[in-house]
């Protein structure tokens, strides 16, 4: 009897894609553009790797169906190996995975985007999406915080964002003696407290270090934001990306399947949320 053929693809097997552009953002982070043509939502992620080295989860930081952009921070063997690649090289990618930001259900709202450090990367996907669907949303406000001017991501895009949207950039410590991109010294949480905003037809998107997100949520709640108006992008160690290995579980929820984007009321009662 002839063996039956199957067209079901193995979800663990990545495919090769060419690097269209490699751009160094900071001393320890870079952005690559790959020729991967996929449909995805802002906030979703892919698994990126190299043969013989390994793979790691990386958030998509663009909104295009012709390519994807990935901002990668050098923190281990895989990301260090990826940092040595150049335009024209090949990387392995599988995905996209996870639940992204529900942009289609938020039409008609103003968008408040609050990011800290490398947490700005997944939020960039929202900015690109809103620009590509500008008529669907009202005011865009960007509040982005970094440790120092040397850590500011997406400096090429900041000039355009400053001209188009309400942009505030903060640095914990100004080591240059002058402010770049209109940045102010201080914490992003302090800048949020001073903002004159309300919860009227507004959705807030937050991504950054856990302690930063904790105080940002408190400030948003103090300003009247409801739990279902706040969206968080979480981070856990995601090996399989399919809810099998259980490394990314948060009290019964899988970051790779149920997240990485959660509405605040979905995880606020989780002790390890």
DOFI-955860 format. One record per atom (N, C-alpha, C): residue in one letter; x, y, z. Coordinates in steps of 0.1 Angstrom, whole numbers, padded with zeros to 4 digits, always signed. Layout:
DOFI-955860
AXYZ...
This chain:
DOFI-955860
X+0008-0012+0000X+0000+0000+0000X+0009+0012+0000X+0006+0022-0009X+0014+0034-0010X+0012+0042+0003X+0022+0049+0007X+0022+0057+0019X+0014+0070+0015X+0005+0073+0024X-0004+0085+0021X+0005+0098+0024X+0003+0107+0014X+0011+0120+0015X+0003+0129+0024X+0010+0138+0031X+0003+0148+0039X+0009+0162+0036X+0000+0172+0036X+0004+0186+0034X+0006+0194+0047X+0004+0187+0058X+0005+0194+0071X+0020+0197+0074X+0023+0209+0076X+0036+0213+0079X+0040+0211+0094X+0052+0208+0097X+0056+0207+0111X+0058+0221+0116X+0051+0224+0127X+0051+0238+0132X+0065+0241+0139X+0073+0231+0141X+0086+0233+0148X+0097+0236+0138X+0094+0234+0125X+0105+0236+0115X+0104+0250+0109X+0115+0257+0111X+0115+0271+0106X+0118+0271+0091X+0117+0283+0085X+0120+0285+0071X+0131+0295+0069X+0139+0294+0058X+0150+0304+0057X+0144+0317+0050X+0150+0328+0055X+0146+0341+0049X+0158+0350+0048X+0159+0358+0038X+0170+0367+0036X+0169+0380+0043X+0180+0385+0049X+0181+0398+0055X+0182+0409+0045X+0172+0417+0045X+0171+0428+0035X+0179+0440+0040X+0179+0442+0053X+0186+0453+0059X+0190+0450+0074X+0202+0454+0077X+0207+0453+0091X+0211+0467+0096X+0205+0471+0107X+0208+0484+0112X+0211+0483+0127X+0223+0489+0131X+0227+0489+0145X+0219+0501+0152X+0211+0497+0162X+0203+0508+0169X+0212+0514+0181X+0217+0505+0189X+0225+0509+0201X+0237+0500+0202X+0245+0501+0212X+0257+0493+0213X+0253+0478+0215X+0241+0476+0221X+0237+0462+0223X+0224+0458+0217X+0220+0465+0207X+0207+0461+0200X+0208+0465+0185X+0200+0458+0177X+0200+0460+0163X+0187+0456+0157X+0184+0461+0145X+0171+0458+0139X+0174+0452+0125X+0168+0441+0122X+0169+0434+0109X+0155+0435+0102X+0156+0436+0089X+0144+0435+0080X+0146+0422+0072X+0136+0414+0073X+0137+0401+0066X+0126+0400+0056X+0128+0392+0045X+0118+0391+0034X+0107+0381+0037X+0102+0382+0049X+0091+0372+0053X+0078+0379+0050X+0070+0373+0041X+0057+0379+0038X+0046+0371+0046X+0040+0377+0056X+0031+0371+0065X+0020+0381+0069X+0008+0375+0073X-0002+0383+0079X+0000+0382+0094X+0000+0393+0102X+0002+0392+0116X-0004+0405+0123X-0006+0404+0136X-0011+0415+0143X+0001+0421+0151X+0000+0434+0154X+0010+0440+0162X+0011+0433+0176X+0023+0430+0181X+0024+0424+0193X+0027+0409+0193X+0025+0403+0181X+0029+0389+0179X+0044+0388+0178X+0049+0375+0179X+0063+0373+0179X+0066+0361+0169X+0079+0360+0166X+0084+0348+0158X+0095+0342+0166X+0099+0330+0162X+0111+0323+0167X+0121+0325+0156X+0133+0330+0160X+0144+0333+0151X+0156+0326+0155X+0163+0320+0145X+0175+0312+0149X+0185+0310+0138X+0195+0303+0141X+0206+0300+0132X+0209+0285+0134X+0212+0278+0123X+0216+0263+0124X+0228+0261+0133X+0227+0252+0142X+0238+0249+0151X+0239+0258+0163X+0231+0268+0163X+0232+0278+0174X+0220+0277+0183X+0208+0278+0177X+0196+0278+0185X+0186+0288+0180X+0175+0290+0188X+0165+0300+0184X+0160+0307+0196X+0154+0319+0194X+0148+0327+0205X+0136+0334+0200X+0127+0338+0209X+0115+0345+0205X+0118+0360+0204X+0113+0366+0193X+0116+0380+0190X+0102+0387+0186X+0099+0398+0192X+0087+0405+0188X+0088+0411+0174X+0077+0411+0166X+0077+0418+0154X+0075+0433+0156X+0084+0441+0151X+0082+0456+0154X+0079+0464+0141X+0071+0458+0133X+0067+0465+0120X+0053+0461+0117X+0047+0468+0107X+0034+0464+0102X+0034+0464+0086X+0038+0453+0081X+0039+0452+0066X+0036+0438+0062X+0030+0436+0051X+0028+0422+0046X+0039+0418+0036X+0049+0427+0034X+0059+0424+0024X+0072+0420+0031X+0074+0424+0044X+0086+0421+0051X+0083+0422+0066X+0092+0417+0075X+0091+0420+0089X+0103+0426+0094X+0102+0434+0104X+0113+0440+0112X+0114+0434+0125X+0126+0431+0130X+0128+0425+0143X+0139+0433+0150X+0136+0438+0162X+0146+0445+0170X+0151+0435+0180X+0164+0433+0180X+0170+0422+0188X+0181+0428+0197X+0180+0424+0210X+0190+0428+0219X+0200+0417+0222X+0213+0420+0223X+0223+0410+0225X+0224+0406+0240X+0218+0394+0243X+0217+0390+0257X+0222+0375+0259X+0225+0369+0248X+0229+0354+0249X+0235+0349+0237X+0238+0336+0236X+0245+0331+0225X+0238+0333+0211X+0225+0331+0211X+0217+0332+0199X+0217+0346+0194X+0214+0355+0202X+0213+0369+0198X+0227+0375+0194X+0237+0370+0201X+0251+0375+0198X+0255+0370+0184X+0251+0357+0181X+0254+0352+0168X+0246+0359+0157X+0233+0363+0160X+0225+0370+0150X+0231+0384+0148X+0238+0390+0158X+0243+0403+0157X+0255+0404+0147X+0260+0392+0143X+0272+0392+0134X+0268+0390+0120X+0255+0390+0117X+0250+0388+0104X+0250+0401+0096X+0248+0400+0083X+0248+0412+0074X+0237+0411+0064X+0235+0422+0057X+0225+0422+0047X+0229+0411+0036X+0219+0404+0032X+0221+0393+0023X+0222+0379+0029X+0225+0379+0042X+0226+0366+0050X+0212+0360+0052X+0212+0348+0056X+0199+0341+0058X+0197+0337+0073X+0185+0339+0077X+0181+0335+0091X+0169+0326+0090X+0167+0318+0101X+0156+0309+0101X+0145+0315+0110X+0133+0314+0105X+0122+0320+0112X+0110+0311+0112X+0103+0309+0123X+0090+0303+0123X+0080+0311+0131X+0067+0311+0126X+0057+0319+0133X+0049+0326+0122X+0041+0336+0126X+0040+0342+0139X+0032+0335+0149X+0034+0338+0162X+0028+0332+0173X+0021+0342+0182X+0013+0337+0191X+0007+0344+0201X-0005+0353+0198X-0010+0360+0208X-0021+0370+0206X-0015+0384+0206X-0018+0391+0196X-0014+0405+0195X-0024+0415+0201X-0021+0428+0198X-0030+0438+0202X-0043+0438+0194X-0055+0440+0200X-0068+0439+0192X-0071+0452+0185X-0063+0456+0176X-0064+0469+0170X-0077+0471+0163X-0082+0461+0157X-0095+0462+0149X-0107+0465+0158X-0106+0461+0171X-0117+0464+0180X-0115+0477+0187X-0105+0484+0185X-0102+0497+0191X-0104+0509+0182X-0110+0507+0171X-0112+0518+0161X-0120+0529+0168X-0116+0541+0165X-0123+0553+0170X-0117+0558+0183X-0107+0551+0189X-0101+0555+0201X-0088+0563+0199X-0084+0571+0208X-0071+0576+0209X-0062+0566+0215X-0049+0566+0211X-0040+0555+0215X-0028+0562+0223X-0026+0557+0235X-0016+0561+0244X-0006+0549+0245X+0006+0551+0240X+0017+0541+0239X+0028+0544+0248X+0030+0535+0258X+0040+0538+0269X+0050+0527+0269X+0063+0530+0266X+0073+0519+0265X+0085+0523+0273X+0092+0513+0278X+0105+0515+0285X+0115+0505+0279X+0127+0511+0275X+0138+0503+0271X+0135+0495+0259X+0139+0482+0259X+0137+0473+0248X+0122+0470+0246X+0114+0474+0256X+0099+0472+0255X+0093+0481+0245X+0100+0491+0240X+0095+0499+0229X+0093+0491+0216X+0101+0481+0214X+0102+0474+0202X+0088+0468+0198X+0081+0460+0206X+0068+0455+0202X+0058+0466+0200X+0060+0477+0207X+0050+0488+0206X+0052+0495+0193X+0063+0495+0187X+0065+0501+0174X+0056+0495+0163X+0052+0482+0165X+0043+0476+0156X+0029+0483+0156X+0025+0488+0168X+0013+0495+0170X+0014+0508+0162X+0025+0515+0164X+0027+0528+0157X+0026+0527+0142X+0033+0517+0137X+0033+0514+0122X+0019+0511+0118X+0012+0502+0126X-0002+0498+0122X-0011+0510+0122X-0010+0519+0132X-0019+0531+0133X-0016+0540+0121X-0003+0541+0117X+0000+0550+0106X-0006+0544+0093X-0006+0531+0092X-0011+0525+0080X-0027+0525+0080X-0033+0527+0091X-0047+0528+0092X-0051+0541+0100X-0045+0552+0095X-0046+0564+0103X-0060+0569+0105X-0069+0567+0095X-0083+0571+0097X-0091+0564+0107X-0086+0553+0112X-0093+0545+0122X-0091+0549+0137X-0081+0558+0139X-0078+0562+0153X-0077+0577+0154X-0079+0582+0166X-0078+0596+0169X-0063+0600+0172X-0061+0606+0183X-0048+0611+0187X-0039+0600+0191X-0026+0601+0187X-0016+0591+0191X-0006+0598+0200X-0004+0593+0212X+0005+0599+0222X+0015+0588+0225X+0028+0592+0223X+0039+0582+0226X+0047+0587+0238X+0049+0579+0248X+0057+0582+0259X+0068+0570+0260X+0080+0574+0257X+0091+0563+0256X+0102+0567+0265X+0106+0557+0274X+0116+0560+0284X+0128+0551+0282X+0140+0556+0284X+0153+0549+0282X+0162+0552+0294X+0173+0544+0296X+0182+0547+0306X+0191+0559+0304X+0195+0560+0291X+0204+0572+0287X+0202+0575+0272X+0207+0586+0267X+0206+0589+0253X+0212+0578+0244X+0222+0571+0249X+0228+0560+0241X+0219+0548+0240X+0209+0547+0248X+0200+0535+0247X+0187+0538+0239X+0186+0549+0233X+0173+0553+0226X+0172+0545+0213X+0161+0537+0212X+0159+0529+0200X+0152+0537+0189X+0153+0532+0177X+0145+0538+0165X+0148+0553+0163X+0160+0557+0164X+0163+0571+0163X+0160+0576+0149X+0160+0567+0139X+0157+0571+0125X+0142+0575+0124X+0134+0568+0132X+0119+0570+0132X+0115+0581+0141X+0123+0584+0151X+0118+0594+0161X+0115+0608+0155X+0123+0612+0145X+0121+0625+0139X+0107+0625+0132X+0104+0614+0125X+0090+0614+0119X+0079+0613+0130X+0081+0605+0140X+0071+0604+0151X+0069+0618+0158X+0080+0625+0159X+0079+0638+0166X+0071+0648+0158X+0072+0647+0145X+0064+0656+0136X+0049+0652+0135X+0046+0639+0136X+0033+0634+0134X+0024+0632+0147X+0031+0629+0158X+0023+0625+0170X+0028+0633+0182X+0021+0631+0193X+0025+0638+0205X+0035+0629+0212X+0048+0632+0211X+0059+0624+0215X+0066+0630+0227X+0068+0621+0237X+0077+0625+0248X+0087+0614+0250X+0100+0618+0251X+0111+0608+0254X+0117+0612+0267X+0119+0602+0275X+0126+0604+0288X+0139+0596+0289X+0149+0601+0296X+0161+0593+0299X+0163+0594+0314X+0166+0582+0320X+0168+0582+0335X+0179+0591+0339X+0190+0591+0330X+0201+0600+0333X+0207+0605+0320X+0208+0618+0319X+0213+0625+0307X+0228+0625+0308X+0235+0616+0301X+0249+0615+0301X+0256+0624+0291X+0248+0631+0282X+0254+0638+0271X+0255+0653+0273X+0248+0658+0283X+0249+0672+0286X+0239+0680+0277X+0232+0673+0268X+0222+0680+0260X+0211+0669+0257X+0199+0674+0254X+0188+0664+0252X+0186+0662+0238X+0184+0649+0235X+0182+0644+0221X+0167+0642+0219X+0162+0646+0207X+0149+0643+0203X+0139+0649+0213X+0142+0660+0219X+0133+0667+0229X+0132+0659+0242X+0141+0650+0245X+0140+0642+0256X+0142+0650+0269X+0136+0645+0280X+0137+0652+0293X+0143+0641+0303X+0150+0646+0312X+0156+0637+0322X+0146+0633+0332X+0145+0621+0336X+0136+0616+0346X+0130+0603+0341X+0121+0597+0350X+0116+0584+0347X+0103+0586+0339X+0100+0576+0331X+0088+0576+0322X+0075+0576+0331X+0076+0570+0343X+0065+0571+0352X+0061+0585+0357X+0072+0593+0360X+0070+0606+0364X+0064+0615+0353X+0068+0612+0340X+0063+0620+0329X+0048+0617+0327X+0045+0604+0329X+0031+0600+0328X+0022+0607+0338X+0027+0609+0350X+0019+0615+0361X+0016+0630+0357X+0025+0636+0350X+0023+0650+0347X+0015+0652+0334X+0011+0642+0327X+0004+0643+0315X-0011+0645+0318X-0017+0655+0310X-0031+0658+0312X-0039+0649+0302X-0043+0637+0307X-0050+0628+0299X-0062+0622+0307X-0072+0617+0299X-0083+0611+0306X-0086+0598+0299X-0095+0590+0304X-0098+0577+0299X-0109+0578+0288X-0113+0589+0284X-0123+0591+0274X-0119+0586+0260X-0125+0575+0256X-0122+0570+0242X-0107+0568+0240X-0101+0562+0250X-0086+0560+0249X-0082+0546+0253X-0072+0541+0247X-0067+0528+0250X-0052+0530+0253X-0047+0523+0263X-0033+0525+0267X-0025+0511+0265X-0013+0512+0259X-0005+0501+0256X+0008+0502+0263X+0012+0492+0271X+0023+0493+0280X+0033+0481+0278X+0046+0484+0277X+0056+0474+0276X+0069+0479+0281X+0075+0471+0290X+0088+0476+0296X+0091+0467+0308X+0101+0471+0316X+0105+0463+0327X+0093+0462+0337X+0092+0450+0344X+0080+0448+0353X+0078+0459+0363X+0088+0465+0369X+0086+0475+0379X+0081+0488+0372X+0085+0491+0360X+0080+0502+0353X+0065+0500+0350X+0062+0488+0345X+0048+0486+0341X+0039+0487+0354X+0044+0482+0365X+0036+0482+0378X+0032+0497+0381X+0042+0506+0380X+0039+0520+0384X+0031+0527+0373X+0033+0523+0360X+0025+0529+0350X+0011+0525+0351X+0008+0513+0354X-0006+0508+0356X-0012+0516+0367X-0005+0518+0378X-0010+0526+0390X-0014+0540+0385X-0005+0546+0378X-0008+0560+0373X-0020+0560+0364X-0021+0551+0355X-0032+0550+0346X-0045+0548+0354X-0045+0540+0364X-0057+0538+0372X-0060+0550+0380X-0050+0558+0385X-0053+0570+0391X-0059+0581+0382X-0056+0580+0369X-0062+0589+0360X-0076+0584+0354X-0081+0573+0360X-0094+0569+0356X-0095+0558+0346X-0084+0553+0341X-0085+0542+0331X-0091+0529+0337X-0099+0523+0330X-0105+0510+0334X-0096+0499+0330X-0098+0488+0337X-0089+0476+0334X-0089+0472+0320X-0101+0473+0313X-0102+0468+0299X-0097+0479+0289X-0091+0490+0294X-0085+0500+0285X-0070+0499+0285X-0065+0490+0293X-0050+0489+0295X-0046+0475+0289X-0036+0476+0280X-0031+0463+0274X-0016+0462+0277X-0011+0450+0281X+0002+0448+0285X+0009+0438+0276X+0021+0440+0272X+0029+0430+0265X+0039+0423+0275X+0037+0410+0277X+0045+0403+0288X+0056+0396+0281X+0066+0392+0290X+0077+0385+0285X+0080+0373+0294X+0082+0361+0288X+0086+0349+0295X+0095+0341+0286X+0101+0331+0291X+0110+0322+0283X+0101+0313+0275X+0101+0315+0262X+0092+0308+0253X+0100+0299+0244X+0101+0286+0247X+0109+0277+0239X+0101+0272+0226X+0089+0266+0229X+0082+0260+0218X+0073+0269+0210X+0068+0279+0217X+0058+0289+0212X+0045+0283+0209X+0042+0271+0213X+0030+0264+0210X+0022+0259+0222X+0026+0264+0234X+0019+0260+0246X+0022+0245+0250X+0033+0240+0246X+0036+0226+0249X+0047+0225+0261X+0057+0233+0260X+0069+0231+0269X+0066+0237+0283X+0056+0246+0284X+0051+0251+0297X+0061+0261+0304X+0072+0264+0297X+0082+0273+0303X+0076+0288+0305X+0066+0291+0297X+0061+0305+0298X+0048+0306+0305X+0045+0296+0313X+0032+0296+0320X+0031+0307+0331X+0020+0314+0332X+0018+0324+0342X+0005+0320+0349X+0006+0312+0360X-0006+0308+0368X-0017+0302+0359X-0013+0293+0350X-0023+0286+0342X-0025+0292+0328X-0019+0304+0325X-0020+0310+0312X-0006+0309+0305X-0006+0306+0293X+0006+0305+0285X+0009+0318+0278X+0021+0324+0280X+0024+0336+0274X+0024+0335+0259X+0029+0323+0254X+0031+0322+0239X+0017+0319+0232X+0007+0315+0239X-0006+0312+0233X-0017+0322+0237X-0018+0324+0250X-0028+0333+0256X-0024+0347+0255X-0011+0349+0254X-0004+0363+0252X+0004+0362+0240X+0015+0370+0239X+0021+0378+0250X+0013+0391+0253X+0003+0394+0245X-0005+0406+0249X-0017+0402+0257X-0018+0409+0269X-0030+0406+0277X-0037+0419+0280X-0050+0419+0281X-0057+0430+0286X-0056+0429+0301X-0054+0441+0308X-0051+0441+0322X-0060+0433+0331X-0073+0433+0328X-0083+0426+0336X-0081+0411+0335X-0074+0406+0324X-0072+0392+0322X-0061+0386+0331X-0052+0395+0336X-0040+0389+0344X-0038+0397+0357X-0046+0407+0360X-0043+0415+0372X-0044+0407+0385X-0051+0397+0385X-0052+0389+0398X-0042+0377+0398X-0034+0376+0388X-0024+0365+0389X-0012+0370+0397X-0008+0361+0407X+0002+0365+0416X+0015+0368+0409X+0018+0360+0398X+0030+0362+0391X+0028+0369+0378X+0018+0378+0377X+0014+0385+0365X+0023+0397+0362
